[in-house]
């Protein structure tokens, strides 16, 4: 079962994003106001579910965030001229602060924050609520607020910080120093780690767990250069016994294998289709359209980039074998697919018109999360997916432990060992580090191996944009690793996104 994020229609103050004063003075007779709500435990739980629901909308993981994160990294390229113009501008760096994908994701995260603040602020005043229920709801809301702020500070840098519901334009805030955001993240996440359970069962699967909060805290520590602290937190996940690598790498991207032992935090989609609603507000569960966008035989808007493909070890490059994760991540012309491998991917089935080659074979597109493995038809049609997006998984813990060891240790045995766990996965079985290409005997050599392994393991999982931001902030890029995004290499000011125009106009205290 998957958690159902049912959102009660509720007015809980004002959105801290893109609201004009005229809009703020309007009322909606169909909405429930705060003084009418939060009257019992069920209503607080529904409001908590509403924070999760916001992640499902088209502004975030339903669509826009997927595009923004991929187009800001180096793993994807346009699959042809059909890529929407606004996403193309993000991909090639010609955007400015008016670009819609930037505004949509900004709004999505701040709406998450607004809803989380409402739960945190009103929870303690719910009549007759059990302490355990209050703690669980507030802890989830603080995790989700931290989740939003982590992505905001990573992508934008200095942003406004709101820890209370915005009820009036006078409550708007100017941008805060990143140190204030760092302090809020560390405080909230350390608090909720002790309140969230290690796991859930049944319909509650998909809620924030202790492990998800720990990994988010480790991400925060590492972004701000606190590698020793991150190492301690990651080691707690590693030794807990809660998570492990699944034998079959591809199981991480198939609907039948959701909430497996490798999964730490998933964005849960189920049923009702995709409505193109940016907010995720609905009394039904939601699907995502994103994998229609990536589908090789349909829109094919983004496909694997040459930079990503060339990172794989293959015999054509003199490596002992081809990394099996290549064929589990990418589809090529001539590949067999279907429930019994009864179909062959043909050039005539590949939409988009742009047919690049890799080792002499046409690249069809991404395979991760696309249901070619079980289809009974030769061409997948309009694909509204109920396949969860694995937003955090245990493989990332191993990669980040290796990075922490590269930073704090004088020897690199442990760092190599963590990477080799990934390469020793039963369905991968790649040569252990050190290798001829990755000797791993110094911090610089370790980082090159880590970046390589992260590319192969986490391609198109929207983590690379976060890694790049951390490596830039900590000087790994460009001193050890070259800047991978061409337009950022040419203009360092593009390393952080601009605050959207609507926010600058609506917030009189904004001074980006």
C-alpha positions, 0 to 999 in steps of 0.5 A: 500500500502507499500513503494517501496524501488527502489534502483538506481545503484549508486556509492557514494564513498566506502563502509566503510567495508571489502574493499581491496585497489585492489578492491577500485581501480577497476571501473564499467562502468555500475555504475553511479558515484556521479558527475553524480548523485544527479542532481534533487530531484527525485534522492535524494529521490531514494538515500534515498529509497536506505538506506531503501532498504538495510534493506531488504537484506539477510544480515539484516532483510531479514534473517541474522539479524533475526538469529543473534538477536535470537541466541544471546538471550534466546528465541529460541533453535535449532529445530534440527540438520538441523540448519546451522552450523554457526548459531548453533555456534552463538546460543551456543557461540562457534563462533569467529570473522570469523563467517559469521553471525557476518560479514554479519550483521556488513556489512549490518549496515555499508552499511546502514551508507554509503548510509545514509552519501551519502544522508546527504552529497550530499542533500544540493547540489541538484539543485533547491530542495525545503527545505521541500524535502531536510529536509525530505530526510536528516532527514530520512537518519539521522534516518536510520544512527542512527538506524544502529549505535544504533544496532552496539553499542548495539551488538559490543560496540566500533565501527568505526564512519563515518559521511561522505562518505569514498572515500579513504582507508585513510578515514578509522577510528579506533573504537570510544569510546561509548560516541562518538556514544552516542553523535552522536545518541542523536544529530541526533535523537533530530534534526530529531524528529522535522522534521519527520511527525507523520504518512504517508499515502499510498505508503509512509507508512513505512518511519521513523516517529517522533514516530520511532525517539523518540523510538530510542532516548529512546532506546539510552538514556536507554542503556546509563543509562539516564532513566529520559531523556528517560521517557520524550521522551516516555511520549511524545509518550504515550500522543500523541494519535498517537499509541494504543494497538490493541485489538487482540494481534495476529494482530501484526503479520499478513499481513492483519494488517500491519501499524495498530495503534500499529505499530511504525516502520515496515520493509516493504516486498512486492513481487518479492520473495527472491533472497538470495541477501545479499544487498537488491539491486534490482529494484523490491520490496523484500520478506523475507525468514525468516519465512520459517526458523521458519516454523514448517512444513518446515525448523524449524531451530529455535523453542521456547526455554524451558526458553521462554516457562516456562516464561508463566503463566499456570494453570499447574504452579499454575497460575489462567489461561494460558496467551493467548499470548502463543497460539498466539505465539507458535504452538503445536501438535494437534492445529487446523489451517487454514482459517477455522481451518480445519487442525490439526498440527501433529507430522508427519508434524513437520520437524527437528526431535527434538520434545520437550514437554511443559506441556506434549504437543509436541512443533511444533514451532513458530506461530508469522508471520507464515500464518497458520491462513489463509492457505487453504493447510495442509502443507505450502511449500516454504514460501517467505513472504511479511509480514512486520516485526514490528520492533518497536511497542507501546507495547515496549513503555509501557514496557520501560515506566515501566522500567524508572519508576522503575529507577526514582520513589520511588513508582511503581504505574505508572510502574505497570499501564503501564504493566497492560495496556498490560495485560488488552488488550482485547485478553489477560485479565491477572491478574493485577500486583501485583500478588503472583509471581510478587509483584512489591513493589521494584525496583528489584521486578519491574524489574522481572515483566518487564522482565517477561512481555517483554518475553511474549509480545515481544518473537521472535521479536528480541528485547530481545537481545537489552534488555539484552545488556541494562540490562548488561550495567546498572548492572541489569544483574546480580545483579537483573536478572540472566544472561539468556545466558549460555555461557555469564554467563560462559564467560563475554567477550562474552557479546559483539560481536567480530569485524569481521575478514574481517573488522580487515584485511581491515581497517589498523586503526582497534584496537578493 
